[in-house]
Amino acid sequence: ITDALNNVKSWFGGNDRGRASQGVLRPSLKGTRAMKQQRRDGDVNSDLRPVQELQDSESAVTCICFGQERLHKAYILLATASKDGTVVIYRCYRTEMEISFLSDQDYPQEDDSAFSAPPPDHSNIAVHSKLVGHSRAITSIFFNLLEDQLVTTSIDKSVRFWGIDSGEMLKVFTDSSPVPVATFLPFNPQVFVAANSNAVLRLVNVQNGMVLQKLKVETEVRALKFDDTGLFLLAGTKSGSIHVLEASDNTSLKFKFKVQLARGGVTCICFVPANYGMPACLLVNTSDSNATIIDCTYGSPAGVLTNLTVRSRVRVAHSLLPLKCCYSPSGQGYLISGSEDKEVYIYSLAKGSNYKMQYLKHHQVPVVAVAVNMQDTVIASADSLGRIVLWRRMDFSHIPE
């Protein structure tokens, strides 16, 4: 899986290490002369700007994620889900610069010319589909392996599968209590694991709905993430611990160990593969106003996750909401997090950077969810009044000094 990730990076022209000083995100939009004159000298953050706002309802956005990033040269998808149960999928059209990064790629689905041109209103964004069916807040969303379906979990006690193009509900799996989170087994995408608020993890066969395993944990699991070996599942709980489970075969999970991390509940876990001479790590939001960087130790036999140790904790205003974080591979890596004080927090993970912090000011209310696209050119941030902001780094290299 790590090889595949590195492959994808080279695919998108990533890994250009010379950019360490440029800050988070690769430039993707050409700025104007006037913008260049306004910018503050030497401040790499002033080139990072909110370029678009989307809003479909007044309800808080709870989750966002990008998808179909390898399928179309013209656009990628952004799925957004809300507290009122609605899900909207947008087409976000690539900028000229983004398309130029892809120049030699062959995109398998480039024939569907219906969507190949951006909308005539110059917005570069269009609603792709709306998924209607959940009656309560959506707690997590993710694409299936082929990225032709979206999976959603909800307080309404269900896990639902949707066709991305049609917006049609394809499958519903019901639980006995609210479902905070679910994820596919990496080595068996016919099986998903879902957590419910009775602290039970269920492994479910997607084809026939059979429950293959039920596993009781000590407290409700609110975040699930597999590492890049695909063998170890990290389950963050309401009580601030992380349980490590092994997917020893394709149909069952086995508890390995747990680490007590924080006083506040875990709301998000993001896995970062080993890079820049640093071990693989987790970025974790907890509702005691911390985001924590946790090193993963793999011991003997090789490839077995044996320990989680805190590398550092950084401050993020967080006591109540299900805040999310994500990772940008720019420079030597950045942690990006939502916060309850209306800012998007960005911390540098570079060695010796002392977790230098910057924040993006634009939202008027708490920022709940954040996501970065695979090309590392867009940050999406979404807030508790339903507003989604897209941020890009401006490029001024075409304007002479």
VENDA-V997833 format. One record per backbone hydrogen bond with DSSP energy under -0.5 kcal/mol. CO is the residue of the C=O (numbers start at 0). NH is the residue of the N-H. E is the energy in kcal/mol with one decimal. If there is no record, write none. Layout:
co:nh:e
CO:NH:E
CO:NH:E
This chain:
co:nh:e
0:4:-2.4
1:5:-2.6
2:6:-2.7
3:7:-2.5
4:8:-2.3
5:9:-2.3
6:10:-2.4
7:11:-2.0
8:13:-4.0
9:12:-1.5
14:16:-1.5
15:18:-1.4
16:19:-1.4
18:21:-2.7
19:22:-0.7
25:392:-0.6
27:96:-0.5
28:394:-2.7
31:35:-2.1
32:36:-2.2
33:37:-1.7
34:38:-1.4
39:42:-2.0
41:43:-1.0
42:45:-1.1
43:46:-0.8
44:47:-1.8
46:48:-0.7
46:393:-3.1
48:50:-0.7
48:391:-2.4
51:389:-2.6
53:387:-2.9
59:82:-2.7
62:80:-2.7
64:78:-3.3
66:76:-2.7
67:70:-0.7
67:71:-0.8
70:108:-1.2
73:93:-2.7
75:91:-3.1
76:66:-2.2
77:89:-2.9
78:64:-2.3
79:87:-2.5
80:61:-2.7
80:62:-1.4
81:84:-1.3
81:137:-1.9
84:133:-0.6
85:81:-2.2
86:130:-2.7
87:79:-2.5
87:89:-0.5
88:127:-3.2
88:128:-1.6
89:77:-2.3
89:91:-0.6
90:92:-0.6
90:125:-2.0
91:75:-2.4
94:98:-2.5
95:99:-2.2
96:100:-1.6
97:101:-0.7
98:101:-0.8
99:102:-1.0
101:104:-3.3
104:106:-0.6
105:107:-0.6
106:109:-1.5
108:111:-1.2
110:112:-2.8
111:114:-1.5
112:115:-0.9
112:116:-0.5
118:121:-1.3
123:92:-2.7
125:90:-3.5
128:88:-3.0
129:131:-0.7
130:86:-1.0
130:132:-0.5
136:154:-2.5
139:152:-2.3
141:150:-3.3
143:146:-0.7
147:163:-2.3
148:143:-2.1
149:161:-2.3
150:141:-2.0
151:159:-2.7
152:138:-2.6
152:139:-1.0
153:156:-1.1
153:178:-2.4
156:174:-3.1
157:153:-1.5
158:172:-3.0
159:151:-2.5
160:169:-3.0
160:170:-1.5
161:149:-1.8
162:166:-2.0
167:162:-2.8
167:169:-0.6
170:160:-2.4
171:173:-0.5
172:158:-2.7
177:179:-0.7
177:196:-2.0
180:194:-2.8
182:192:-3.3
183:185:-0.5
184:187:-1.3
187:184:-0.7
187:190:-2.5
189:205:-3.5
190:184:-2.5
191:203:-3.1
192:182:-2.1
193:201:-2.9
194:180:-0.8
195:198:-1.5
195:220:-0.5
198:216:-3.1
199:195:-2.0
200:214:-2.9
201:193:-2.5
201:203:-0.6
202:211:-2.8
202:212:-1.1
203:191:-2.3
203:205:-0.5
204:208:-2.2
209:204:-2.8
209:211:-0.7
212:202:-2.5
214:200:-3.3
219:237:-2.5
222:235:-2.6
224:233:-3.3
226:229:-1.1
230:232:-0.5
230:246:-3.4
231:226:-2.3
231:233:-0.5
232:234:-0.6
232:244:-2.7
233:224:-2.0
233:235:-0.6
234:242:-3.0
235:221:-3.1
235:222:-1.5
236:239:-1.7
236:265:-2.8
239:260:-2.3
239:261:-1.9
240:236:-2.7
241:258:-2.3
242:234:-2.9
242:244:-0.6
243:255:-3.1
243:256:-1.1
244:232:-3.4
245:247:-1.6
245:253:-2.0
248:251:-0.6
251:248:-0.8
253:245:-3.3
256:243:-3.3
258:241:-2.6
258:260:-0.6
264:286:-2.2
267:284:-1.8
269:282:-2.9
271:280:-2.5
274:277:-2.5
277:274:-1.0
279:295:-2.8
280:271:-3.3
281:283:-0.5
281:293:-2.6
282:269:-2.5
283:291:-2.7
284:266:-2.4
284:267:-1.0
285:289:-1.4
288:315:-1.2
289:285:-2.3
290:313:-3.3
291:283:-2.3
291:293:-0.6
292:310:-3.0
292:311:-1.6
293:281:-2.6
294:296:-0.5
294:308:-2.2
295:297:-0.6
296:298:-0.5
296:305:-2.9
296:306:-1.5
298:303:-0.9
300:303:-1.6
302:304:-0.6
303:298:-2.6
303:305:-0.6
306:296:-3.0
308:294:-3.0
311:292:-3.1
313:290:-2.8
316:339:-2.9
317:288:-2.0
320:322:-2.2
323:337:-2.2
325:335:-2.7
327:333:-2.3
329:332:-3.8
332:348:-2.9
333:327:-2.1
333:335:-0.5
334:346:-2.8
335:325:-2.7
336:344:-2.5
338:341:-0.8
338:366:-2.5
341:361:-0.6
342:344:-0.7
343:359:-2.3
344:336:-2.6
345:357:-2.4
346:334:-2.7
349:352:-2.0
352:355:-0.6
355:347:-2.3
357:345:-2.6
358:360:-0.6
359:343:-1.8
359:361:-0.5
365:367:-0.6
365:383:-2.0
366:338:-0.8
367:323:-2.5
368:381:-2.7
370:379:-3.1
372:375:-1.3
375:25:-3.0
377:372:-1.6
378:390:-3.0
379:370:-2.1
380:388:-3.2
381:367:-2.1
381:368:-1.4
382:60:-2.2
382:385:-1.7
385:55:-0.6
386:382:-2.5
387:53:-2.9
388:380:-2.5
388:390:-0.5
389:50:-2.8
389:51:-1.3
390:378:-1.8
391:48:-3.1
391:393:-0.5
392:27:-2.4
392:28:-1.3
394:30:-2.6
395:398:-2.0
397:399:-0.6
